[in-house]
Amino acid sequence: MFLARVIGSVVATKKDESMKGRKLLLLRPLLVDEAQPDRFRSGQNTIVAVDSHGAGKDEIVLFCQGSSARQATGMKQLPVDAAVIGIVDRIEVLGKSTYCAGDDTASAQSASPTNVKSTAPAKKTSRSQTK
């Protein structure tokens, strides 16, 4: 499993029949910054993942890739390589709570554009699925 921030969505009107009604999200993986373990840094790549949990932009999610993605509920027969398997509520690193969804008092400041302050709040969005 991996952590990622939802940075957008993908719309494909022409796709495999089995993918109709599936919400596709654009994810940016998050890595613990080795120099500052209480922060995350963005990964270099982006991932398109199928979402069945209703995650929204700027939320932090758990995702898996490859054959593990097809083990998620309802994905076994789908041609997917990545799936959102959870929406993160809280992250603790080295005994310190570094992220809490909806924590409006947390600062979103970071040392550089590639760092993501792990205490930055996730924006709450509607959890309804797009069909």
C-alpha positions as MATLAB code, in Angstrom:
seq = 'MFLARVIGSVVATKKDESMKGRKLLLLRPLLVDEAQPDRFRSGQNTIVAVDSHGAGKDEIVLFCQGSSARQATGMKQLPVDAAVIGIVDRIEVLGKSTYCAGDDTASAQSASPTNVKSTAPAKKTSRSQTK';
ca = [
       0.000    0.000    0.000;
       1.059    3.569   -0.645;
       0.001    7.065    0.425;
      -0.990    9.713   -2.115;
      -2.743   13.055   -2.361;
      -5.649   13.365   -4.773;
      -4.631   16.090   -7.230;
      -7.450   15.750   -9.755;
      -9.773   13.479  -11.661;
      -9.763   11.831  -15.066;
     -12.770   11.662  -17.378;
     -12.782    9.173  -20.230;
     -16.046    8.921  -22.132;
     -14.729    6.132  -24.355;
     -13.361    3.257  -22.287;
     -13.658   -0.466  -21.653;
     -17.301   -1.441  -20.975;
     -16.382   -2.804  -17.548;
     -15.071    0.619  -16.507;
     -18.334    2.515  -17.113;
     -19.491    4.307  -13.984;
     -16.078    4.068  -12.325;
     -14.565    7.210  -10.810;
     -10.947    7.798  -11.868;
      -8.647    9.936   -9.739;
      -5.247   11.432  -10.436;
      -2.914   10.743   -7.500;
       0.491   12.134   -6.517;
       2.313    9.646   -4.257;
       3.622   10.958   -0.915;
       6.943    9.895    0.565;
       8.217   10.551    4.081;
      10.951   13.182    3.768;
      14.155   11.622    5.103;
      15.541   14.992    6.247;
      12.297   15.983    8.004;
      10.323   12.842    8.924;
       7.343   14.910   10.096;
       6.817   16.054    6.494;
       6.023   14.377    3.225;
       7.528   15.096   -0.141;
       5.696   14.524   -3.387;
       6.776   11.639   -5.548;
       7.897   12.267   -9.125;
       5.085   10.388  -10.840;
       1.325   10.563  -11.091;
      -1.039    7.612  -10.885;
      -4.530    7.140  -12.299;
      -6.525    5.016   -9.863;
     -10.072    3.697   -9.684;
     -11.889    5.062   -6.624;
     -14.851    3.338   -4.988;
     -14.635    5.259   -1.700;
     -15.573    8.766   -2.841;
     -12.259   10.515   -2.213;
     -12.025   14.163   -3.207;
      -9.375   16.629   -4.322;
      -6.595   17.275   -1.771;
      -7.517   14.292    0.407;
      -4.822   11.802    1.337;
      -5.645    8.237    0.331;
      -4.238    4.732    0.553;
      -3.804    3.025   -2.794;
      -2.354   -0.183   -4.136;
      -1.036   -1.144   -7.546;
      -0.691   -4.161   -9.801;
      -2.400   -7.427   -8.980;
      -3.103   -6.114   -5.461;
      -5.390   -3.470   -6.975;
      -7.592   -6.195   -8.446;
      -7.976   -7.765   -5.007;
      -9.933   -4.727   -3.773;
     -13.673   -5.215   -3.492;
     -15.380   -5.098   -6.879;
     -12.143   -4.837   -8.893;
     -11.374   -8.494   -9.647;
     -12.738   -8.452  -13.210;
     -11.632   -4.893  -14.061;
      -8.591   -3.913  -16.145;
      -7.071   -1.765  -13.382;
      -3.505   -1.257  -12.250;
      -4.204    1.079   -9.298;
      -7.094    1.352   -6.839;
      -7.899    3.673   -3.937;
      -8.483    1.367   -0.982;
      -8.988    3.930    1.788;
      -9.251    7.587    2.735;
      -6.753    8.564    5.441;
      -8.025   10.111    8.684;
      -4.738   10.403   10.535;
      -1.029    9.696   10.111;
       1.511    9.257   12.889;
       5.263    9.298   12.158;
       7.859    8.444   14.827;
       5.246    8.717   17.572;
       4.065   12.151   16.423;
       0.691   12.840   14.835;
       1.636   14.538   11.580;
      -1.653   14.554    9.658;
      -5.257   14.746   10.703;
      -8.010   15.094    8.094;
     -10.121   18.174    8.666;
      -7.699   19.766   11.152;
      -8.450   23.386   10.256;
      -5.784   24.717   12.623;
      -2.924   22.943   10.846;
      -0.530   24.918    8.714;
      -0.066   24.133    5.025;
       3.367   25.802    4.871;
       6.233   23.787    3.469;
       9.950   24.229    2.937;
       9.684   23.913   -0.832;
       7.027   23.376   -3.492;
       7.730   19.631   -3.506;
       7.253   19.254    0.249;
       3.798   18.716    1.612;
       3.431   19.684    5.257;
       1.947   16.527    6.657;
      -0.313   18.446    9.019;
      -2.025   20.211    6.120;
      -5.777   19.639    6.324;
      -7.544   17.685    3.646;
     -10.357   19.602    2.038;
     -13.636   17.862    2.693;
     -15.694   17.126   -0.369;
     -18.808   15.206   -1.178;
     -18.304   11.466   -0.905;
     -20.859   10.698   -3.608;
     -19.514    8.734   -6.542;
     -19.526   10.094  -10.072;
     -21.275    7.717  -12.450;
];
